[in-house]
């Protein structure tokens, strides 16, 4: 039987591993590395993965999710994520990460320009990971725009 | 040892129970029943709950989450959810539900009116449930506005 101290250390190691998987996810996006990104999503079809990009409907299954990232990468010349408020909650083989994505991105170059215009975005994400023999893998990503603090929206009090 | 048939039936029963918990969550919101809603969120502080309302930043912990619902209920005279595309993925004690919330809601009555103006909203949600001795309880809710199909937004291709 393990001691409380061992349990505590094992839990801390798990949280570090989840944080690393979460960071690796955003680094793969920054590099536009679809192979690395694919490897970070849960394999197989038994445990169907799902993904919501900011403002998008739900995408389900590896095929649909990975195709969406290929499309986004093709239309993104430059993207950088500054993560803040990273919080990890976990139990057994499931971990739930919430974080704020402070995004700076640019589209493909327009005629005569070296880079498309840079755009800042504030997005919050809930990322659910599963522990597998190959490490922590993404089961679900849900990103959404933060509108309440910018004053850009008329309706600042969403109803659900 | 259980037979494959038993396993299959147990899994089907679990999925039904998760769907019922998911439905109960929206029914509690429709009734403005904060007690019922509180009972549907995971108790205790070990496994920190989190919640993102459409356009909001992340809320963490039962206190912050339940206060937000009290505020929303106080400002909502009428709300109805028509759920579509409900999908359940599960493993062991964790279930992940994605659904589309077709929302019709109205604010408090304005001077001389019986009811505030009704507003339609299209929101997608990822709801994560944990199995407990008291049934399936919400660990995380993340709702976000669907903007891509309405043509209301200039930037129809979010970058993450």
HADDOCK unambig.tbl for C-alpha pairs under 7 A between the chains (distance, minus, plus):
assign (segid A and resid 47 and name CA) (segid B and resid 89 and name CA) 5.91 0.50 0.50
assign (segid A and resid 47 and name CA) (segid B and resid 90 and name CA) 6.60 0.50 0.50
assign (segid A and resid 48 and name CA) (segid B and resid 89 and name CA) 5.96 0.50 0.50
assign (segid A and resid 53 and name CA) (segid B and resid 158 and name CA) 6.81 0.50 0.50
assign (segid A and resid 53 and name CA) (segid B and resid 160 and name CA) 5.82 0.50 0.50
assign (segid A and resid 54 and name CA) (segid B and resid 158 and name CA) 6.04 0.50 0.50
assign (segid A and resid 54 and name CA) (segid B and resid 160 and name CA) 6.99 0.50 0.50
assign (segid A and resid 55 and name CA) (segid B and resid 144 and name CA) 6.82 0.50 0.50
assign (segid A and resid 55 and name CA) (segid B and resid 145 and name CA) 5.69 0.50 0.50
assign (segid A and resid 55 and name CA) (segid B and resid 146 and name CA) 4.59 0.50 0.50
assign (segid A and resid 55 and name CA) (segid B and resid 147 and name CA) 4.57 0.50 0.50
assign (segid A and resid 55 and name CA) (segid B and resid 148 and name CA) 5.85 0.50 0.50
assign (segid A and resid 56 and name CA) (segid B and resid 146 and name CA) 5.26 0.50 0.50
assign (segid A and resid 56 and name CA) (segid B and resid 147 and name CA) 6.27 0.50 0.50
assign (segid A and resid 56 and name CA) (segid B and resid 148 and name CA) 5.58 0.50 0.50
assign (segid A and resid 57 and name CA) (segid B and resid 124 and name CA) 6.25 0.50 0.50
assign (segid A and resid 57 and name CA) (segid B and resid 146 and name CA) 5.79 0.50 0.50
assign (segid A and resid 58 and name CA) (segid B and resid 124 and name CA) 6.66 0.50 0.50
assign (segid A and resid 72 and name CA) (segid B and resid 159 and name CA) 5.98 0.50 0.50
assign (segid A and resid 89 and name CA) (segid B and resid 47 and name CA) 5.90 0.50 0.50
assign (segid A and resid 89 and name CA) (segid B and resid 48 and name CA) 5.95 0.50 0.50
assign (segid A and resid 90 and name CA) (segid B and resid 47 and name CA) 6.60 0.50 0.50
assign (segid A and resid 124 and name CA) (segid B and resid 57 and name CA) 6.24 0.50 0.50
assign (segid A and resid 124 and name CA) (segid B and resid 58 and name CA) 6.66 0.50 0.50
assign (segid A and resid 144 and name CA) (segid B and resid 55 and name CA) 6.83 0.50 0.50
assign (segid A and resid 144 and name CA) (segid B and resid 144 and name CA) 5.54 0.50 0.50
assign (segid A and resid 145 and name CA) (segid B and resid 55 and name CA) 5.69 0.50 0.50
assign (segid A and resid 146 and name CA) (segid B and resid 55 and name CA) 4.60 0.50 0.50
assign (segid A and resid 146 and name CA) (segid B and resid 56 and name CA) 5.25 0.50 0.50
assign (segid A and resid 146 and name CA) (segid B and resid 57 and name CA) 5.78 0.50 0.50
assign (segid A and resid 147 and name CA) (segid B and resid 55 and name CA) 4.56 0.50 0.50
assign (segid A and resid 147 and name CA) (segid B and resid 56 and name CA) 6.25 0.50 0.50
assign (segid A and resid 148 and name CA) (segid B and resid 55 and name CA) 5.89 0.50 0.50
assign (segid A and resid 148 and name CA) (segid B and resid 56 and name CA) 5.60 0.50 0.50
assign (segid A and resid 158 and name CA) (segid B and resid 53 and name CA) 6.73 0.50 0.50
assign (segid A and resid 158 and name CA) (segid B and resid 54 and name CA) 5.98 0.50 0.50
assign (segid A and resid 159 and name CA) (segid B and resid 72 and name CA) 6.01 0.50 0.50
assign (segid A and resid 160 and name CA) (segid B and resid 53 and name CA) 5.79 0.50 0.50
assign (segid A and resid 160 and name CA) (segid B and resid 54 and name CA) 6.99 0.50 0.50
